[in-house]
């Protein structure tokens, strides 16, 4: 077999492989499944081979051995139609040849690429029956497949049942939890891993950093970054990029820049884009443009993501003319505009009240605008009370099949601001008829190293009575500053008092109140919200920062808001 392997390494074309096959046939070595399967595997998977030819040879073998099947399944699993590997696996099971651990592993990888959950369950059942599940590598592949197809419950159960866990097992489950919107569990597993004496590697910390980014868990992120530095993992570019992103999404853009500036490894265009977007998220428009301009000075060429990042920065900083100049310059430097670039400029113009100009840009797009772009323009119409244009935009959304609650809310509020109550009623009726469901708002905050989640009107927290009592105190104190609840943000046919209460118990307010009763005055409050912060919450949190003398950072779906002494870093422009 070593003789065949040495000859295979010398093959650099299909013609060479065919010559070797002829040699094996004439010498009788092709009858040996060791030599034959090696040739098949090389032909099916190497750049010098050809899967079609490998399959042709396979179908002409009278009694294929397990390794022959494995070679073809492995080859098919790596194509753009990996699901065909599952069909091959089924055919193998029906033959006299039985799958082994490698067969199942190759097929599971094909299933993971196509999110074929049912097939993964079937293979899991097969490996339990045959006893090959005892193979640690196969267990890891099965675990990874469950995680990649989104079945995190099965992944977690399998992980808990494993008696031997290597670094790959931990990486599969931690990464799966982080990517599957279960960041709390990802961090819990990361802690458990270190407590077991395992040393996280590059893949592990990338998963953990992603979880911290989602939660805004700066303290946990700090600990992970300390580990990264101690283990010299900051010599890896992808780890540095993830660290920059994590600190930025946890509200600490200065720390993000420290990581960027101190990088000893090469900075790719991805690194630069990550830092530009970090500035953009925090509304640091001038710094973002300066960094963007430095990309070429450092021997790199800005790409479409670079332009999207700097346009977002102009958007969040209200730099309209600079944003338009950058947008118009894209074609000159050979960067093609996509729908996200158009959406960013439409938002930029819409926020500035230049609605007609924004609408013309939408109409001039070479491709069809998406739902998000029209929703952006509808939001601007609501802000500036342009009902006529708002109705046009709303019709486009309906034609595109949008059933977002936000669309109805914006249009209803637009009519309500003009006293068009009949139209408000029609919008509400349309919401009922189309069974529109509102996306629930929720917020995360970290206290004492523990992540707490709040939903609107939450009464599940052990201290919910204390939290509500604090909010009642806040309502009383901010009223002394002339605060009146902005009930336009409540789209319910209820009384004024009920509307006030709905607003009072928004998730971000609950999180801030919990931090006020749980942390000392010298600790900044950090809250991470899944939706855009509403205008009423923005006003209330500004007042809280002034009255209680607390620095508060709120990260919403769009950007960061840093509240201090009654002001916000966004300048009330978000």
Phi, psi and omega in degrees: 000325178297326178297316180293318180299319180295324178289322180298321180297339180271350180281125178236015177202165177297325179299319177297320180296319178296322178296319178293320178300315179300319179297317180294324179293314183291331180269354180085358182287341181292338178288338177283118186294339176297310181291316183297314183292328176297316178296316180298315181298317180295318181292326184278336189240341184273160179292337180279343185267194181207117184297322180299318180290319178301319179295320178300313179297317181302314183292348179259008174271127186296311181230085182300139176273170180304316181294331176295313178300317182300320181298316183288317179298317179298318179297315181294323181299335181268003181271182178277005174229062186297339181298337179295337177296328178293319177298321178295320178297318179297318178298321179296319180297329180280346180273182179281352182265131185260141179296149172245190184298322180293319178304310182296321181296313180298319181291321178298321178297324176294319178297319181298323181291337182246010181052042182273078186296316182299318180294324178296318178299320180294317179294321177303316179298318180299315185289332175292317181294321184275345178088359182282355179295344178295343178292119185297319180296322178292320177301318180295317179296319178296316178300314180297322180294316177300315182296317183290333178269002174091003179270078186286336178294314178293321178300315181294319180296316179297319180298317181294331181279342184291132179271334178238123181236120175263180183300326181295323178297311179300317181298319182298314184284322179293314179296319179299317179294319181295317181282342182262024177060035172233060186296328178301315180292325178299316179290324177298317179292323179299315178297316181299322180297313181292326178292335178278000179088007177278149179254109178303143177251195183304314183295319181299311184291331176296318177295317181292320178296321177298319179297317178298321180299317181294324185269345187069031185274082186294319183297315178295321178298320177301314181297318180294321180292325175300317178298317180302315181292318180296325182267008179061023177286349177284003172276357181258125186300315183298326179291319177296317179301315180294326179292318177300312181298318181298310181296322179297316182284347174268002174095012184238077185291331178295319177294323177300317180291327176300316178297315180301312185290330185267003182300128177269337180274174182296139174262115176274178178297332178296320179298311180299316180298321180298318181287322177298317179293327176300314177297320181299316182299332182262004178077019180271073186297314182298314180296322180296318180293319178299318180291320177301317180293338180279348183300311180295323180298339179258021172081015179244164180245124178302139178251191183296327179290323177302314181291323178297318181296314183288329175293321175298322179296314177299321180298309184287341179259000179070026182269076189295306184298319179295320179296317178296321179297316180294320180298315181289337182277351186300313181296327180297328181261007174083021177258120183284136178281138173241182187297332179290323177296316178297318180298322181293318181289323176298318177296319179302312180289322181296318179297329181275359179085007181268067190290317181297320178296320178296318180296321179295323178295321177299315182293336182273357184297138179288342177240165180291134176293149179268177183299318183300321181295315178295323178296323178299314181291324178296321177299320179293322178298321179294316182301319185258008173066030180267086184292322182300310179290325179301322178293320177300313181296318180299321179298321178297321179295318179297317179298330179275000176083016180291133177234033180285134177301323182301325179297315180294319180299314182298314182293320179297315179295327178296316177292318183297323180296337180256008178072021181268073190290330177297319179292325176299316179299321179296321179295316180295322178295320178298324178297318180293318184292329182262006178052044179291133179248134180281134176291124182292137177275138175215158182223149175247149168212155182247125178226123179062032180078004179248136179269127179246138180246137178234140172247164180302130179073019187302131172230024182263342181292140180305333182251030186298327179294320177295321180295314179295323177296321178294321179294323176298320177296317179299316181300319179294316184289322181285337177295333178291343178262013177087013181292134172230129183302135179271081188286358174298339181279359179254114181259067178222146179273073181228171183288169184298318182295318179296322178296319178301318182290322177301315179293321185298328185256030171298151189300322182291327177291320177299317181295317179296317180298319179298318179295324179297324182269355187242348184230159180281162187295340183272358182261122177298143177268131180233127182230139180241118184247143183281339181246174176291134179297135182279162183299323181293316179297323180298315179296314183297316183290328173300315181293322178299317181298329180280312185291316185265001178052052180237138171278128184231130177245124176241121174258117177255191184298336187259315189196186177259146174236118179253107183267131179206127176051042174085006179235160178237145181298338181281352182062031182060031182231093181213000000 
